[in-house]
Amino acid sequence: MRQALPFLTAILTGLSLVQAQEVTTSPASTDYEELPELKASEILRENILNGPYHKVREEVTPSSGANHFSIDSHFGLFEAEGNEMLVRRIGEINAIAKLKEVSRTDQYKQALVKAAKSPVAAAKQIVIDPVGTISNAPKGIMKFMNRAGETIKGVGKKRDSDNYQGSRVQQMIGFNDTKRKVAISLGVDPYTSNSVLERELEGIAWASFAGNATFSLGTLPIGGGAGIALTVTGTQGKLEDVLRERSPAELKTINRKALLAMGATGQETDRFLGNDAFSPTAQTAFVLNLKSLDGVQNRGAFIRLAGETSTTEADAIFYVQTAALMNKLHNGEMPLSKIALIGDFPICIGKDATVIVALQWDYAAWTPLAKRFVDSVQASQNAPNSSYLVALSGVVSPRLRQELESRHFRVEDRLAPGPLK
């Protein structure tokens, strides 16, 4: 396997501390592969490679656990760390195009005029300039806020909002609810890290909410509408429904109950739910996938790792996608019995005692890291005749496949190919 994500590098380095017996492997050469530079035109489906509003640059670098892509678009340059993020970014680019199209209509312009005269227009101004607006807030807006069960006190203070929930004023006037539903209707993550999409969503949501307008967003171009799927096998419809209807605070309450029920401790649950690497969407997708592992023991260990080691959006996607692969195996051809740990690295044990390494991995090659990990997996098992399965979302190089099979591993790749041909 290639160089891991930063947190995986630390985990795999720690495998050298695992005390295990020597294992016998088939003779193999000690030279390793260099990671290749991939070509987008050779690995990507045409509708992913090119679209009406984007083109993926030819050079693709497999590094740090993910293929790295650059996307030229009508709206600027976007980077994508991994196959899954590439699909999301292209869906977002198409959504931006649709939102900009709507913003040029007469209906949108009329809705903005109407919104400016709405009682909640003052509330929007409070969101933009809380200190300057509060002192001049008209009595009407004060009454409006009181009717909603809120108070103006403290609205302008520094800690009035968090990353996903929005300010108290935004929550109170229902703006975030409208914005969330607009995003879901486009098939994109309502809690996206894409600042260009975020800005366009806010414009349309404001015209819809305060201007009382209903826009026909229509059908996105080919390649769009996949941003919130996150490969939640068998649960995508449920994910979309819960994201549409529940606020971030409500999602956190629901997810907390589910995590505790799956064996996570209160401290582990709080650490995971408080980790900003996981958006409410990624957090909920991760929980739904783990819930689908019905009867699988030791899920709390995987929850602990996700909460402790994730520091970026790419880390969160790794955990969501890996949980999705476990879900796919468990509810398909390879029912799981439990999640086990080698040091601080999760593997699965099948009901037939097969040792399973299921990972979100875009391109895997035979490297020193791969050999160290494979040796540690085999050394961790007391049974000399254990069977092994490596199940990856992306592609295994021919050399890595040869090395794994010589060590009696069964190899399955492209289990979640995403944008790949």
C-alpha positions as CSV (number, residue, x, y, z in Angstrom):
1,M,0.0,0.0,0.0
2,R,1.2,3.5,-0.6
3,Q,2.0,6.1,1.9
4,A,-0.8,6.5,4.4
5,L,-2.8,9.4,5.6
6,P,-0.9,11.2,8.4
7,F,-2.8,9.5,11.1
8,L,-2.4,6.1,9.5
9,T,1.4,6.7,9.2
10,A,1.5,7.2,12.9
11,I,-0.6,4.1,13.6
12,L,1.4,1.9,11.2
13,T,4.7,3.1,12.6
14,G,3.4,2.0,16.0
15,L,2.9,-1.5,14.7
16,S,6.6,-2.1,15.3
17,L,5.8,-2.1,19.0
18,V,3.4,-5.0,18.7
19,Q,5.0,-8.1,20.2
20,A,4.1,-11.0,17.9
21,Q,5.6,-14.3,16.8
22,E,7.6,-14.7,13.6
23,V,5.6,-15.6,10.5
24,T,6.6,-17.6,7.5
25,T,5.9,-16.0,4.2
26,S,6.6,-17.1,0.6
27,P,10.0,-16.0,-0.8
28,A,9.7,-12.5,-2.2
29,S,12.1,-9.9,-3.4
30,T,12.9,-7.0,-1.1
31,D,12.6,-4.3,-3.7
32,Y,9.5,-2.1,-3.6
33,E,7.4,-0.1,-6.0
34,E,7.6,3.6,-6.5
35,L,4.2,5.3,-6.6
36,P,3.3,6.2,-10.2
37,E,1.9,9.5,-11.4
38,L,-1.5,8.5,-12.8
39,K,-3.3,10.1,-15.7
40,A,-6.8,11.3,-15.3
41,S,-7.7,10.4,-18.8
42,E,-6.7,6.8,-18.2
43,I,-8.4,6.2,-14.9
44,L,-11.6,8.4,-14.8
45,R,-14.9,8.0,-16.5
46,E,-15.5,10.6,-19.2
47,N,-18.4,12.4,-17.4
48,I,-16.0,12.8,-14.4
49,L,-13.0,13.8,-16.5
50,N,-14.9,16.5,-18.5
51,G,-18.1,18.3,-17.9
52,P,-20.0,21.4,-19.1
53,Y,-18.3,23.5,-16.3
54,H,-15.1,21.6,-15.4
55,K,-12.1,19.6,-16.6
56,V,-9.9,17.5,-14.4
57,R,-6.2,18.1,-14.9
58,E,-4.2,15.2,-16.4
59,E,-1.7,14.8,-13.6
60,V,-3.0,12.7,-10.7
61,T,-0.7,12.0,-7.7
62,P,-1.4,9.1,-5.4
63,S,-0.1,10.2,-2.0
64,S,-1.1,10.3,1.7
65,G,-3.9,7.7,1.2
66,A,-5.6,9.3,-1.7
67,N,-5.4,10.3,-5.3
68,H,-4.9,14.0,-5.5
69,F,-6.8,15.9,-8.3
70,S,-6.9,19.4,-9.6
71,I,-10.1,20.6,-11.2
72,D,-10.3,23.6,-13.5
73,S,-13.8,25.1,-13.6
74,H,-15.8,28.1,-14.7
75,F,-15.8,29.1,-11.0
76,G,-12.1,28.7,-10.2
77,L,-9.6,26.0,-9.4
78,F,-10.7,23.2,-7.0
79,E,-8.5,20.6,-5.3
80,A,-9.8,17.1,-4.3
81,E,-8.0,14.8,-2.0
82,G,-9.2,11.4,-3.0
83,N,-11.6,9.7,-5.4
84,E,-14.6,10.4,-3.1
85,M,-13.9,14.1,-2.7
86,L,-13.5,14.4,-6.5
87,V,-17.0,13.1,-7.0
88,R,-18.2,15.5,-4.4
89,R,-16.4,18.5,-5.9
90,I,-17.8,17.9,-9.4
91,G,-21.3,17.6,-8.0
92,E,-20.7,20.9,-6.2
93,I,-19.4,22.6,-9.4
94,N,-22.6,21.6,-11.2
95,A,-24.7,22.8,-8.3
96,I,-22.9,26.2,-8.4
97,A,-23.7,26.5,-12.1
98,K,-27.4,25.7,-11.4
99,L,-27.6,28.2,-8.5
100,K,-25.9,30.9,-10.6
101,E,-28.4,30.2,-13.3
102,V,-31.3,30.7,-10.9
103,S,-29.7,33.9,-9.5
104,R,-30.0,35.5,-13.0
105,T,-33.7,35.0,-13.3
106,D,-36.3,37.8,-12.8
107,Q,-38.0,35.6,-10.2
108,Y,-34.8,35.7,-8.1
109,K,-34.4,39.4,-8.4
110,Q,-38.0,40.1,-7.5
111,A,-37.6,37.7,-4.4
112,L,-34.6,39.8,-3.2
113,V,-36.7,43.0,-3.4
114,K,-39.4,41.3,-1.4
115,A,-36.9,39.9,1.0
116,A,-35.5,43.4,1.7
117,K,-38.9,44.5,2.9
118,S,-39.5,41.4,5.0
119,P,-39.6,41.6,8.9
120,V,-36.7,39.1,8.9
121,A,-34.4,41.4,6.8
122,A,-33.3,43.1,10.0
123,A,-32.4,39.7,11.5
124,K,-30.2,39.0,8.5
125,Q,-28.4,42.3,9.1
126,I,-27.8,41.3,12.7
127,V,-26.1,38.2,11.4
128,I,-23.9,40.3,9.1
129,D,-23.2,43.2,11.6
130,P,-24.5,42.2,15.0
131,V,-23.0,45.0,17.1
132,G,-23.9,47.8,14.7
133,T,-27.4,46.6,14.1
134,I,-28.6,45.6,17.6
135,S,-28.4,49.2,18.9
136,N,-30.7,50.3,16.1
137,A,-33.0,47.3,15.9
138,P,-36.6,48.3,15.5
139,K,-39.2,47.3,17.9
140,G,-40.8,45.1,15.3
141,I,-37.8,42.8,15.0
142,M,-37.5,42.7,18.8
143,K,-41.0,41.4,19.0
144,F,-40.4,39.0,16.2
145,M,-37.4,37.5,18.1
146,N,-39.3,37.3,21.3
147,R,-42.1,35.4,19.7
148,A,-39.6,32.9,18.4
149,G,-38.5,32.3,22.0
150,E,-35.1,34.0,21.6
151,T,-33.5,37.1,23.1
152,I,-31.3,39.7,21.5
153,K,-28.9,39.5,24.5
154,G,-25.6,38.1,23.6
155,V,-26.3,37.8,19.8
156,G,-23.2,39.8,18.9
157,K,-20.8,38.0,21.2
158,K,-17.8,36.2,19.7
159,R,-19.0,32.7,20.5
160,D,-22.5,33.2,19.1
161,S,-22.1,30.6,16.3
162,D,-20.3,27.3,15.6
163,N,-19.0,25.8,12.4
164,Y,-22.2,24.1,11.3
165,Q,-25.1,25.2,13.5
166,G,-25.0,28.9,12.4
167,S,-25.7,31.9,14.6
168,R,-28.7,31.9,17.0
169,V,-30.4,34.4,14.8
170,Q,-30.0,32.2,11.7
171,Q,-31.4,29.3,13.6
172,M,-34.3,31.4,15.0
173,I,-35.5,32.8,11.8
174,G,-35.4,29.4,10.0
175,F,-32.8,30.5,7.4
176,N,-30.6,27.5,8.0
177,D,-33.5,25.1,7.6
178,T,-34.2,26.6,4.1
179,K,-30.6,26.5,3.1
180,R,-30.3,22.9,4.2
181,K,-33.3,21.9,2.0
182,V,-32.0,23.8,-1.0
183,A,-28.7,21.9,-0.7
184,I,-30.4,18.5,-0.4
185,S,-32.6,19.2,-3.4
186,L,-29.4,19.7,-5.4
187,G,-27.7,16.6,-4.0
188,V,-24.9,18.4,-2.3
189,D,-23.7,18.4,1.3
190,P,-25.5,21.2,3.2
191,Y,-22.4,21.5,5.4
192,T,-19.9,21.6,2.5
193,S,-16.4,23.0,3.0
194,N,-16.6,24.5,-0.5
195,S,-16.8,28.3,0.1
196,V,-18.0,29.1,-3.4
197,L,-20.9,26.7,-3.1
198,E,-21.6,28.0,0.4
199,R,-22.0,31.6,-0.9
200,E,-24.3,30.6,-3.7
201,L,-26.5,28.5,-1.4
202,E,-26.9,31.3,1.0
203,G,-28.1,33.7,-1.7
204,I,-30.7,31.3,-3.0
205,A,-31.8,30.3,0.5
206,W,-32.3,33.9,1.5
207,A,-34.4,34.6,-1.6
208,S,-36.4,31.5,-0.9
209,F,-36.9,32.1,2.8
210,A,-37.3,35.9,3.2
211,G,-38.6,36.4,-0.4
212,N,-41.0,33.6,-0.2
213,A,-39.9,32.3,-3.6
214,T,-40.0,28.7,-4.9
215,F,-37.3,28.0,-7.5
216,S,-37.3,25.1,-9.8
217,L,-33.8,23.8,-9.6
218,G,-34.4,21.1,-12.2
219,T,-32.0,18.2,-13.0
220,L,-28.3,18.7,-12.5
221,P,-25.9,17.9,-15.4
222,I,-24.4,14.5,-15.6
223,G,-22.0,13.9,-12.8
224,G,-23.8,16.0,-10.3
225,G,-26.0,15.2,-7.4
226,A,-23.6,12.7,-5.7
227,G,-22.2,15.0,-3.0
228,I,-24.0,13.6,0.0
229,A,-23.9,9.9,-0.8
230,L,-20.6,9.2,0.8
231,T,-21.1,5.6,-0.2
232,V,-23.5,4.8,2.6
233,T,-24.5,1.3,1.4
234,G,-28.2,0.7,1.7
235,T,-28.7,3.9,3.8
236,Q,-28.4,6.8,1.3
237,G,-32.2,7.5,1.3
238,K,-32.2,7.5,5.0
239,L,-29.2,9.8,5.2
240,E,-30.8,12.4,2.9
241,D,-34.1,12.3,4.8
242,V,-32.5,12.8,8.2
243,L,-30.2,15.6,6.9
244,R,-33.2,17.4,5.4
245,E,-35.4,17.2,8.5
246,R,-32.9,17.6,11.3
247,S,-30.7,20.4,12.5
248,P,-27.1,19.8,13.4
249,A,-28.0,19.9,17.1
250,E,-30.7,17.3,16.6
251,L,-28.4,15.1,14.5
252,K,-25.8,15.3,17.3
253,T,-28.4,14.1,19.8
254,I,-29.5,11.2,17.5
255,N,-25.9,10.2,16.8
256,R,-25.0,10.3,20.5
257,K,-27.7,7.8,21.4
258,A,-26.6,5.5,18.6
259,L,-22.9,5.7,19.4
260,L,-23.5,4.8,23.1
261,A,-25.8,2.0,22.0
262,M,-22.9,0.6,19.9
263,G,-20.6,0.4,22.9
264,A,-18.7,3.7,22.8
265,T,-18.1,5.2,26.2
266,G,-19.4,8.7,27.1
267,Q,-15.9,10.1,26.7
268,E,-15.3,8.5,23.3
269,T,-18.7,9.6,22.1
270,D,-18.1,13.2,23.2
271,R,-14.7,13.2,21.5
272,F,-16.1,12.0,18.2
273,L,-19.1,14.3,18.2
274,G,-16.8,17.3,19.1
275,N,-14.3,16.5,16.3
276,D,-14.7,19.3,13.7
277,A,-13.1,17.1,11.0
278,F,-16.5,15.4,10.8
279,S,-19.3,17.6,9.4
280,P,-22.8,16.8,10.5
281,T,-23.1,14.9,7.2
282,A,-20.0,12.8,7.6
283,Q,-20.7,12.3,11.3
284,T,-24.2,10.9,10.5
285,A,-23.0,8.8,7.5
286,F,-20.4,7.2,9.8
287,V,-23.0,6.4,12.4
288,L,-25.5,5.0,9.9
289,N,-22.8,2.7,8.5
290,L,-21.8,1.4,11.9
291,K,-25.4,0.9,12.9
292,S,-25.7,-1.3,9.8
293,L,-23.1,-3.6,11.3
294,D,-25.8,-5.2,13.4
295,G,-24.3,-7.7,15.9
296,V,-20.7,-6.9,15.1
297,Q,-18.7,-6.7,18.3
298,N,-16.2,-4.0,19.4
299,R,-17.5,-1.2,17.2
300,G,-16.6,1.2,20.1
301,A,-13.0,0.7,19.2
302,F,-13.5,2.0,15.7
303,I,-15.5,5.0,17.1
304,R,-12.6,5.8,19.5
305,L,-10.1,5.7,16.6
306,A,-12.2,8.0,14.4
307,G,-12.6,10.5,17.2
308,E,-8.9,10.5,18.3
309,T,-7.1,10.4,15.0
310,S,-9.1,12.5,12.5
311,T,-7.9,16.0,11.9
312,T,-9.0,16.9,8.4
313,E,-12.0,16.4,6.1
314,A,-10.0,13.7,4.2
315,D,-9.5,11.8,7.5
316,A,-13.3,11.9,8.1
317,I,-14.0,10.7,4.5
318,F,-11.5,7.8,5.1
319,Y,-13.4,6.7,8.2
320,V,-16.8,7.0,6.6
321,Q,-15.7,5.1,3.5
322,T,-14.0,2.4,5.5
323,A,-17.2,2.0,7.6
324,A,-19.1,1.8,4.3
325,L,-16.9,-1.0,3.1
326,M,-17.4,-2.9,6.3
327,N,-21.1,-2.4,5.9
328,K,-21.0,-3.7,2.3
329,L,-19.1,-6.8,3.3
330,H,-21.2,-7.5,6.4
331,N,-24.5,-7.2,4.6
332,G,-23.2,-9.0,1.5
333,E,-20.8,-11.8,0.9
334,M,-18.7,-11.6,4.1
335,P,-20.7,-11.2,7.4
336,L,-18.5,-9.8,10.2
337,S,-18.2,-11.0,13.7
338,K,-16.1,-8.3,15.3
339,I,-13.7,-5.4,14.8
340,A,-10.3,-6.1,16.3
341,L,-7.2,-3.9,16.7
342,I,-3.5,-4.4,15.8
343,G,-1.9,-1.8,18.0
344,D,-4.3,1.0,17.1
345,F,-5.3,-0.2,13.7
346,P,-8.7,-1.7,13.0
347,I,-9.2,-5.0,11.2
348,C,-12.3,-7.2,11.0
349,I,-12.9,-10.8,11.8
350,G,-15.5,-12.5,9.7
351,K,-18.0,-15.0,11.1
352,D,-16.0,-17.7,9.3
353,A,-12.9,-16.4,11.1
354,T,-11.4,-14.8,8.0
355,V,-9.1,-11.8,8.9
356,I,-10.3,-8.9,6.8
357,V,-8.5,-5.6,6.0
358,A,-11.2,-3.3,4.7
359,L,-10.0,0.2,3.8
360,Q,-10.9,3.2,1.7
361,W,-7.8,3.3,-0.5
362,D,-7.6,4.9,-3.9
363,Y,-4.4,3.2,-5.2
364,A,-2.3,0.7,-3.3
365,A,1.2,-0.4,-4.2
366,W,3.9,-2.7,-2.7
367,T,5.9,-0.3,-0.4
368,P,7.8,-0.9,2.9
369,L,4.8,0.3,4.8
370,A,2.6,-2.2,3.0
371,K,5.0,-5.1,3.9
372,R,5.2,-4.0,7.5
373,F,1.5,-3.9,7.8
374,V,0.9,-7.2,6.1
375,D,3.5,-8.9,8.4
376,S,1.8,-7.4,11.4
377,V,-1.6,-8.7,10.4
378,Q,-0.3,-12.2,9.9
379,A,1.8,-12.0,13.1
380,S,-1.3,-11.0,15.2
381,Q,-3.1,-14.3,14.5
382,N,-2.4,-17.4,16.6
383,A,-4.0,-19.8,14.1
384,P,-1.4,-20.8,11.5
385,N,-4.0,-21.6,8.9
386,S,-5.9,-18.3,9.1
387,S,-7.4,-17.0,5.9
388,Y,-7.0,-13.3,4.9
389,L,-8.9,-10.9,2.8
390,V,-7.8,-7.4,1.7
391,A,-10.9,-5.4,0.5
392,L,-10.1,-2.0,-0.9
393,S,-12.3,0.7,-2.4
394,G,-9.8,1.6,-5.2
395,V,-7.1,-0.2,-7.2
396,V,-4.4,-2.6,-6.2
397,S,-1.3,-2.7,-8.3
398,P,-0.4,-5.9,-10.0
399,R,2.8,-6.2,-7.9
400,L,0.9,-5.7,-4.6
401,R,-1.6,-8.3,-5.7
402,Q,1.2,-10.8,-6.4
403,E,2.9,-10.1,-3.1
404,L,-0.4,-10.5,-1.1
405,E,-1.5,-13.6,-2.9
406,S,2.0,-15.2,-2.2
407,R,1.3,-14.6,1.5
408,H,-2.1,-16.3,1.1
409,F,-4.2,-13.2,1.1
410,R,-7.3,-13.0,-1.1
411,V,-7.6,-9.6,-2.8
412,E,-10.7,-7.7,-3.8
413,D,-10.3,-4.1,-5.1
414,R,-12.6,-1.6,-6.8
415,L,-15.3,-2.3,-4.2
416,A,-16.3,1.4,-4.3
417,P,-14.8,2.7,-7.6
418,G,-16.5,6.0,-7.5
419,P,-15.2,8.1,-10.4
420,L,-13.0,5.3,-11.9
421,K,-13.6,3.6,-15.2
